[in-house]
Amino acid sequence: MYTEHTPHVPAQRAVEVHQPTPLPPAVAVSAPVVPVQPGAVPAVASIVLPDGRVVTGYAINPAQPEPVAAKPTVSRTAVNVALGGVGFLAVCGGLILLTSFIAALTAFITQLIILAAVIFGGWIAVQLFSASGHQGGTTVNIRKATFKRNHFHG
């Protein structure tokens, strides 16, 4: 505030005193006062803190949530119809799966029968053609006599 080069003496300072200016009183427009009784007087609660101080105040009631609208009851008939529909769909699905399984099993058995016929027929054909294929002639058995083409064996 003062620089070091300026010598001053505290008594030589000029003192200026300001006096507060009073304000004129405000003219209040008074509204009619109607005494109203509160619906309920709130309870005053006091709590003693661990260090010995007492805190006093009004208890604040927690805000109550709005009541939930009651759900309409579900009739027994509606429940039974819904369960019946679910059961019916389950049975239909099971029948479709059973039908598909039976069709697949039938096709598998048919293929096994065809495979067996082909294998057995091939075995019979091999037996028929291999018995006469390596001798080079036709053999006919008549009354225990064996005739070969142009030869008699007795």
Disulfide bonds with the S-S distance in Angstrom:
none
